[in-house]
Structure formats: C-alpha cells, structure tokens
Amino acid sequence: MKSYYKKSGTEIYQYKLVTDPPEAMYWSTYRLKKRDVKVITNVERDEKIQIRTEIYNDIIQNELS
C-alpha cells in the first residue's frame, strides 16, 4: 500500500508500509515498527531516515488519537 506524506508545504514523499506478514498492517494488535516504513521517494540517506522517523511518529500519534 503506497501512501504520501506532505512535509512543510510543497515537499511530498511517497512511502509504503512493509510488514511481516503483509496482512499485519490491518491487525489492531500489531505494533508498527520504524523499519516497517519504507520511503520510496529518491532522497539522500540522511533525509530518508529523518522522513521515515517523521512518518512513523505521525502514524503512531494518529493511532493514539
């Protein structure tokens, strides 16, 4: 499942969730891990790590709300 993350105005990053097993992303009991977030957009490694962390934190924060 590919999704998009919009950061500060015009920057848009494409990412997907890759869980093991794949259907785990739909389970209410599955705890998402940072490594499950894969940034598809071509950016440098340091920026990719930062974006992955932001996406992960955003997903976790929205689950708690």
C-alpha positions as CSV (number, residue, x, y, z in Angstrom):
1,M,0.0,0.0,0.0
2,K,1.6,3.2,-1.2
3,S,0.9,6.5,0.6
4,Y,2.1,10.1,0.6
5,Y,3.5,12.3,3.3
6,K,3.4,16.1,2.9
7,K,6.1,18.0,4.8
8,S,6.2,21.8,5.2
9,G,4.2,23.0,2.2
10,T,5.4,21.6,-1.1
11,E,7.6,18.7,-0.2
12,I,5.7,15.4,-0.8
13,Y,7.3,12.0,-0.1
14,Q,5.9,8.6,-1.2
15,Y,6.2,5.7,1.2
16,K,4.7,2.3,1.9
17,L,4.3,0.1,4.9
18,V,6.0,-3.3,4.6
19,T,5.0,-5.6,7.5
20,D,5.8,-9.2,8.1
21,P,3.4,-10.9,7.5
22,P,1.9,-8.4,5.0
23,E,-1.6,-8.6,6.4
24,A,-0.3,-7.5,9.8
25,M,-0.8,-3.9,8.8
26,Y,-4.5,-4.4,9.2
27,W,-4.4,-6.1,12.6
28,S,-5.4,-3.9,15.6
29,T,-2.9,-5.8,17.8
30,Y,0.2,-5.3,15.5
31,R,2.7,-2.8,16.8
32,L,4.2,-0.9,13.9
33,K,8.0,-0.6,13.9
34,K,10.1,2.1,12.3
35,R,11.6,-0.5,9.9
36,D,8.1,-1.2,8.5
37,V,8.0,2.3,6.9
38,K,9.8,2.4,3.6
39,V,10.4,5.8,1.9
40,I,10.1,5.3,-1.9
41,T,10.9,8.8,-3.0
42,N,14.6,9.2,-4.0
43,V,16.3,11.3,-1.4
44,E,19.7,11.2,0.3
45,R,20.1,8.6,3.1
46,D,20.1,11.1,6.0
47,E,17.0,12.8,4.8
48,K,15.3,9.4,4.2
49,I,16.0,8.4,7.8
50,Q,14.5,11.7,9.1
51,I,11.4,11.4,6.9
52,R,10.9,7.8,8.0
53,T,11.0,8.9,11.6
54,E,8.5,11.7,11.0
55,I,6.1,9.4,9.2
56,Y,6.4,6.7,11.9
57,N,5.7,9.3,14.6
58,D,2.8,10.8,12.7
59,I,1.2,7.3,12.3
60,I,1.7,6.4,16.0
61,Q,0.3,9.8,17.1
62,N,-2.8,9.4,14.9
63,E,-3.4,5.9,16.2
64,L,-3.5,7.2,19.8
65,S,-6.0,10.0,19.0
